[in-house]
Amino acid sequence: MREHHHDFLSWTMNPASAATAEWQLPSGVQARWLDYGIVELTPATAAADALLLSCGVHGNETAPVEVLNAILADIAAGKQALRCRLLVVFGNLDAMRLGKRYLDYDMNRLFNGAHARQPEAREAARAARLEQAAADFFAAARGRRWHYDLHTAIRGSVFEKFAIYPYLHERPHSRAQLAWLKSCQVETVLLHSQPANTYSYFSSRHCQADAFTLELGKARPFGQNDLSRFSGIEQALRRLLAEPEQKLPDYRDGDLPLFRAKYDIVKHSEAFRLHLADEVENFTALPDGYLIAEDGDQRYVAAGGEERILFPNPTVKPGLRAGIVVAPAQLPAD
C-alpha cells in the first residue's frame, strides 16, 4: 500500500493524485476512492450497516475534516476497528484549498436537486456528485443507515455543540439516535419543520437514513483547531465504527433540550437589515416584541419571549436564508 494512503486528506487535496484507486488495507478492509474526496471502506467480514460521514461541505470548517482524517488514518494502520460499511466524503475541496466557506454558492443549499437551479456555480456539479455517492452507497445497505454531516459554525453558540434533525415528513423521530447524540456530548437538537436543501435532508428523505447536521464548535483554519474540544464526537464515532450494535441508555424526555424551527428569516433584497450585533451567538434569546430584521415592508418581530435566533447571517445573497427563529419543543407522543 502506498504510504500516502495513510493521509487520505493530503492525497485527495492533491490535484495530481489519481481520481480513483482501490487497494486492500493490512486489516483486510477494502478501500476505494470513488472520486476526489469520496472514499468507501468495506470491512473484511460482511457488514449490513452503512455509515456516511461527511465534512468540509463548507470549506472553512476544518476541525471535522481533521477528525475524520485521523479516524481514516487509524483504520488504514489497523488501529481502529471497522465493522460497518463506511463512506467518507470531503465535501467542497476547492473551497477547502482556499480556506473559504464556498466559491460561488453555499453548497449546503444545493442538495435535494437544488444544484440544477444554479448551474453556473462551481459547487453545483459537486453537490450533484455527492448526492449520487450517497444514493449509490445506501442503495446497497441491508441494515441500518446513518449519515452524520459534520460542521462548525461561523459564530459562537449558547449551546456549543448542537444537532439539526431534518424534517421527517411522516417518519417518527428516533429516540435511539437522540440517545446517541447525547453520548456525543451534543447539547441540544433542533427539530426542523420543513424540507431543506441540505446534505442531511437529502440522505434522510431520499435514502431513508437517520441523518443529522452536527454543529460542533467554531470554524477555524487548518492547524488552529483545539481537537480536544471534539473528543466527544470523535470517540462516539470510533465506538460506532467498532461496535454498530452498541447499547446505550434509553433516551428519556428532557435528556436534551429540544427546539423546533418556527420560520426562516429570508433576505429578499439588498435593503435587508438584521438588527443583531455581529457577535451575537447562536441560540441567543429574543425578547418579546424585538425587531429582529426588516427588508422593505417585511418585518420579523420576536413573539412570546421564548424564541431564539440561529445562524444569523446578513451577508448571504438575496433569496437565501439569513437566520432561523426557533422555539422550545417536545417530541410528539408515541
C-alpha atoms as one frame of an Amber mdcrd trajectory, in Angstrom:
protein
   0.000   0.000   0.000   1.337   3.408  -0.894   2.227   5.479   2.152   0.186
   8.496   1.086  -2.982   6.486   1.584  -2.402   6.806   5.342  -3.159  10.541
   4.937  -6.394  10.478   2.984  -6.862  14.239   3.123  -3.460  15.124   1.667
  -3.928  12.575  -1.083  -7.322  13.833  -2.192  -6.379  17.525  -1.850  -3.580
  16.996  -4.366  -4.988  17.618  -7.883  -2.196  15.471  -9.334  -3.465  12.364
  -7.499  -5.324   9.729  -9.452  -9.083  10.260  -9.278  -9.819   6.616  -8.484
  -7.863   3.850  -6.813  -8.640   0.615  -4.997  -6.486  -1.227  -2.515  -6.654
  -3.545   0.490  -5.558  -2.436   3.938  -3.486  -4.785   6.147  -6.589  -5.459
   8.287  -8.413  -6.795   5.236 -10.552  -3.690   4.833 -11.127  -2.898   1.171
 -10.654   0.811   0.354 -11.815   2.501  -2.824 -11.678   6.096  -3.967 -14.907
   6.774  -5.845 -13.814  10.278  -6.780 -11.737  13.092  -5.319 -12.667  13.332
  -1.648 -15.036  10.333  -1.678 -13.661   7.114  -0.205 -15.533   3.898   0.569
 -14.250   1.313   3.050 -15.690  -2.182   3.294 -14.727  -4.434   6.223 -13.276
  -7.873   5.590 -16.274  -9.503   7.291 -19.653  -8.882   5.688 -21.494  -5.952
   7.308 -25.109  -4.896   6.898 -24.980  -1.420   8.457 -23.904   1.627   6.406
 -22.440   4.855   7.779 -21.840   8.022   5.734 -19.618  10.644   7.350 -19.302
  13.952   5.517 -17.284  17.071   6.317 -15.980  20.136   4.529 -19.276  20.856
   2.783 -18.282  24.356   3.880 -14.610  24.598   3.011 -13.534  26.711   6.004
 -14.955  24.303   8.610 -11.780  22.361   9.156 -11.918  20.620  12.544 -14.321
  17.859  11.391 -12.063  17.307   8.370  -9.076  16.764  10.660 -11.077  14.452
  12.950 -12.264  12.216  10.106  -8.828  12.166   8.508  -7.358  10.915  11.809
 -10.004   8.176  12.031  -9.278   7.110   8.450  -5.550   7.003   9.182  -6.160
   4.726  12.173  -8.350   2.410  10.089  -5.575   2.248   7.490  -2.989   1.484
  10.183  -5.153  -1.196  11.794  -5.600   0.846  14.993  -9.345   1.422  14.501
 -11.768  -1.469  14.062 -14.340  -1.214  11.262 -17.470  -3.376  11.421 -19.804
  -1.462   9.140 -19.621  -0.182   5.576 -18.207   3.343   5.638 -18.325   6.189
   3.136 -16.321   9.320   3.984 -16.920  12.493   1.971 -14.646  15.542   1.996
 -17.146  17.965   0.502 -16.062  21.233  -1.087 -12.415  20.520  -1.917 -11.867
  23.657  -3.993 -13.062  25.883  -1.151 -11.035  23.848   1.372  -7.847  24.503
  -0.610  -8.518  28.255  -0.418  -9.803  28.329   3.163 -13.165  29.696   2.045
 -16.707  28.748   3.033 -17.620  28.387  -0.645 -16.565  29.768  -4.023 -19.773
  30.672  -5.847 -22.714  29.354  -3.811 -23.293  27.782  -0.397 -23.029  24.057
  -1.152 -25.314  23.120   1.735 -28.136  24.920  -0.077 -27.597  22.933  -3.298
 -28.790  19.443  -2.355 -32.218  17.902  -2.839 -31.863  18.769  -6.535 -31.299
  22.500  -5.936 -27.982  22.298  -7.820 -29.979  22.199 -11.080 -31.160  25.765
 -10.400 -27.586  27.100 -10.010 -25.782  25.552 -12.998 -23.134  28.285 -13.148
 -21.972  27.743  -9.557 -18.829  25.666  -9.211 -20.429  23.923  -6.230 -23.404
  22.675  -8.277 -21.703  19.757 -10.040 -20.009  18.709  -6.797 -23.315  18.714
  -4.883 -24.850  16.517  -7.575 -21.894  14.127  -7.294 -22.238  13.932  -3.515
 -25.947  13.192  -3.852 -25.193  10.347  -6.247 -22.495   8.963  -3.961 -24.945
   8.855  -1.043 -27.719   7.314  -3.134 -25.458   4.580  -4.519 -23.943   3.831
  -1.113 -27.245   3.481   0.716 -28.895   1.562  -2.134 -26.637  -1.371  -1.240
 -27.367  -1.178   2.506 -29.083  -4.177   4.086 -29.137  -2.881   7.659 -29.255
   0.462   9.399 -28.354   3.635   7.550 -26.693   6.595   9.227 -25.440   9.917
   7.889 -23.681  12.476  10.071 -22.723  15.692   8.264 -20.093  17.366  10.441
 -19.811  21.158  10.575 -18.509  24.023  12.663 -20.306  27.363  12.863 -19.288
  30.870  11.806 -20.090  32.253  15.251 -20.216  31.044  18.835 -23.249  29.392
  20.359 -25.044  29.305  23.700 -25.017  25.526  23.099 -21.562  24.886  21.667
 -22.452  21.514  20.103 -25.870  21.006  18.596 -27.601  18.816  16.035 -30.145
  19.614  13.353 -32.677  16.851  12.753 -34.040  17.153   9.185 -37.767  17.334
   8.577 -39.014  13.755   8.545 -42.396  14.102   6.842 -44.335  11.029   8.034
 -41.425   9.290   9.810 -41.077   9.393  13.631 -38.042  10.832  15.366 -35.601
   8.179  16.543 -35.115   8.095  20.299 -32.142   5.766  19.771 -30.476   8.432
  17.647 -31.178  11.118  20.245 -29.526   8.847  22.833 -26.511   8.511  20.527
 -26.312  12.274  20.086 -26.291  12.683  23.857 -23.348  10.247  24.006 -21.504
  12.575  21.562 -21.808  15.448  24.063 -24.305  17.200  21.802 -26.086  19.748
  23.995 -29.332  20.399  22.120 -31.226  19.332  18.995 -33.191  21.429  16.523
 -36.151  19.565  15.013 -36.574  21.032  11.565 -40.145  21.732  10.484 -39.818
  21.902   6.702 -37.798  20.445   3.814 -34.352  21.904   3.188 -31.639  21.754
   0.547 -29.019  20.361   2.926 -26.998  17.179   2.538 -28.531  15.606   5.649
 -32.080  16.320   4.432 -31.257  14.682   1.094 -29.996  11.458   2.673 -32.846
  11.412   5.183 -35.571  11.965   2.616 -34.238  10.134  -0.423 -32.066   7.432
   1.170 -34.162   6.815   4.302 -31.087   7.288   6.504 -31.041   8.511  10.084
 -29.308  11.752   9.167 -28.195  14.853  11.065 -26.258  18.043  10.543 -23.898
  18.300  13.516 -22.564  21.720  14.527 -19.562  21.040  16.732 -17.944  24.373
  17.593 -16.370  27.402  15.933 -14.901  27.389  12.419 -11.123  27.893  12.375
  -8.352  27.462   9.747  -6.443  24.192   9.370  -3.909  23.774  12.153  -5.670
  26.177  14.538  -8.239  23.765  15.977  -8.174  22.513  19.546  -9.174  18.960
  18.670  -9.650  18.067  22.339 -12.906  20.011  22.100 -14.100  17.472  19.535
 -13.301  14.395  21.610 -16.991  13.660  22.285 -17.934  13.209  18.630 -14.636
  11.521  17.742 -14.914   8.890  20.455 -18.602   8.288  19.722 -17.826   7.751
  16.031 -14.959   5.401  16.856 -17.250   3.341  19.110 -19.897   3.208  16.398
 -17.404   2.061  13.765 -16.101  -0.691  16.039 -19.444  -1.740  17.506 -22.510
  -0.776  15.440 -24.660  -2.901  17.773 -23.659  -0.884  20.857 -26.332  -0.439
  23.508 -26.941   2.982  25.030 -29.263   4.061  27.846 -32.774   4.770  26.592
 -33.499   8.363  25.697 -35.862   9.973  28.168 -37.880  13.125  27.571 -35.831
  16.040  28.850 -32.435  14.391  28.349 -31.694  17.065  25.744 -33.349  20.459
  25.338 -35.188  20.379  22.018 -36.109  23.253  19.746 -38.278  23.468  16.670
 -37.713  25.816  13.744 -40.621  28.278  13.633 -39.678  30.168  10.472 -36.778
  31.302   8.298 -35.671  34.898   8.060 -35.167  35.376   4.324 -33.083  38.125
   2.761 -35.183  39.215  -0.211 -33.112  42.241  -1.285 -30.022  44.295  -0.526
 -32.278  46.512   1.620 -32.268  43.731   4.230 -31.198  44.818   7.716 -30.507
  42.439  10.594 -30.862  44.173  13.970 -28.481  41.904  15.852 -24.866  42.551
  16.786 -22.227  40.850  14.661 -21.012  38.856  17.659 -24.448  37.558  18.735
 -24.307  33.806  19.380 -26.487  31.043  18.016 -29.456  30.282  20.307 -29.425
  33.783  21.799 -32.827  34.519  23.378 -35.038  37.126  21.658 -37.143  39.383
  23.905 -40.848  39.587  23.141 -41.503  42.322  20.576 -37.871  42.655  19.485
 -37.428  43.707  15.832 -35.070  41.035  14.516 -34.807  42.129  10.904 -36.545
  44.073   8.162 -36.453  44.064   4.391 -38.550  46.793   2.824 -42.098  46.230
   4.105 -41.204  42.812   5.553 -40.583  42.869   9.313 -39.504  39.968  11.527
 -40.550  40.520  15.153 -39.932  38.164  18.080 -43.020  36.937  19.908 -43.584
  35.270  23.256 -40.187  35.652  24.899 -39.043  32.023  24.345 -37.790  32.355
  20.777 -34.094  32.203  19.900 -32.020  33.045  16.837 -29.982  30.522  14.891
 -27.500  31.090  12.033 -27.944  34.866  11.690 -26.025  35.959   8.589 -26.966
  39.214   6.823 -24.256  38.758   4.155 -25.994  35.911   2.300 -27.181  36.511
  -1.244 -30.778  37.723  -1.799 -33.189  34.820  -1.803 -31.288  32.856   0.827
 -31.981  32.305   4.498 -30.402  34.906   6.786 -31.379  33.195  10.031 -33.802
  30.795  11.695 -36.142  31.660  14.559 -36.567  28.652  16.866 -38.629  27.891
  19.960 -38.678  25.133  22.633 -40.246  21.850  21.520 -41.057  18.343  22.682
 -41.142  15.048  20.829 -44.600  14.052  19.636 -46.231  11.393  21.771 -45.526
   7.846  20.572
